Amino acid sequence: MKTITEIIGSTTITTTAAIDLDQRGREFNKQAMANHRDSYFISNCPKDYLEFDVEYSSLQTNRKQIEEILNWKENPVGILATGSTGTGKTRAMFALCKRLLRDEGKEVAIWPAKDFFYQLESYVKYGHDEAGEFIKRLANKKILFIDDYGQESVLANKQDWATGWFFRLLDIRVGNRFPLLMTTNLTAEQITFRSQNTTGAPLLRRLIELSKPIKFI
């Protein structure tokens, strides 16, 4: 029990009431986490994608695909949205991430592919490969969204190295049964043959294990 003294005008009122400090702490923490997720989404979502209107006329060609993305529920199989630029796949994915983060309080890591591979390359220092911890950290995020895979810039002499680490990321997520959300303009054939060694076909198989392909036209 706590004694609460309230001063109202010139009148002092002393009352005795039960205050659940643990409950207040939980509510404060809940609100702080909600604010953090909201700020994270805003800072990682392109401004043009912050709001999403599914009724927008140019999106109607792929309305079925968009609805499938928007209605996705967390499970071990994510979404691999493929198709050309301007079809609505990226807008739909960010709208999904907004719901997962803001409304449902899910753990979602958002990475444009170009930023992911740029960060990955930075872990080669003085000839030492230190990418393992970075890959492990992302691999253990409950939901991972990689946007625009295939548009990243990787040095030619590091292409197979980067693909190998990306494959390792997917491999860990398969073991953890954590889904992958991804958009790409690449076709299945382009994903398979973009690597110079034999990782291309297994990479595509891993992507399909983690994600249901949804083709935008």
Buried (B, 14 or more C-beta within 10 A) or exposed (E): EEEEEEEEEEEEEEEEEEEEEEEEEEEEEEEEEBEEBEEBBEEBBEEEBEEBEBEEEEBEEBEEBBEBBBEBEBEEBBBBBBBEEEBBBBBBBBBBBBBBBBEEEBBBBBBBBBBBBEEBBEBBEEEEEEBEEBBEEBBBBBBBBBBBBBBBEBEEEBBBBBBBBBBBBBBBBBEEEBBBBBBBBBEBEBBBEBBEEEBBEBBBEBBBBBBBEBBBE
